[in-house]
């Protein structure tokens, strides 16, 4: 169990995926509005209507490897974007 003083760890892969999301955000809004995407190695590996669906599909593809999961909003407002890492 983590102490309250510990920050949640974000790996270098998470950071690279976050940067990729920012760089490609407007295209993603056009291609995947209101969808969840699983990203590994700065590439989309799975898409789902729900977070669980995207995570399950991502796990099938990635196995034990790390990937990130993001929600793509219907409009291009980055502050509305929800994201999480697995």
N, C-alpha and C positions, 0 to 999 in steps of 0.2 A: 504494500500500500504506500502511495506517495505522500510525503509530507506536504502540508499546506504551503510551505515556503518554496517547494520545487516547482519550476516552470514545466509546462508540457513540452516534451522534446519534439522538435520538428527537424527531420532529417534533411540532408542536402538534396535528396531526391524530391522530397516534398517542396522544398524551396524552388527547385528547377521547374517542377510542375506548376507551381504558383506563378512563376514568371511566364511560363508558356501560356497559361490561362490569360494573364493580363495582355500579352502580346497578340493573342488570337481572339480576344473577347468578342469583338464586333462580328466577326465571321461566325463564331459559335452561336451568338444570339440569332443570326439568320438561319443557321443550319439545324440547331437543336433547341429552339425555344421551349421553355417549360419542361425540359428533360434533365435527368441526372446523367452525368458522364463519369466514367472511370478512366483515369489517365495514368499511364505508366510509361516512363521514358519519354515524356513530352508527346505522347500519342494517345489518341482515344482507343481504348481496348474494349469498351462496352458502353451501351446506352440503355437507359431504362426510364419508365414513367415514374418510378418511385426510387428512393435511395436504396432500399433493400434490393430491388430488382437489379440496379446498376452494380451494387456491391456483390451480389450473388454471381452475376455474369462475369464481373471482373475477377472474382476468386476462381471461377472455372478456368479462366484464361491464364491468370497470373500464378495460381497455386499459392505458394508461400512467399512469393516476391511481393514487395511493397508497391501499392498504388494509391492514388489520391482520388477522391470522389467530390464532384462539384455539382451544384444546381445551376442551370442556365436559365435566367429569367426571361420573360417574354419581351422585354425591352432592354435597351443597352444602358442600364444604370448599374454600374459595378457595385455600388454600395448595397444593392438588393441581393447580391450573390451570396448564397450560402455554400460553404465548402467544408470538407472534413478530410482527414487522412486516415488510412487504415494501417 
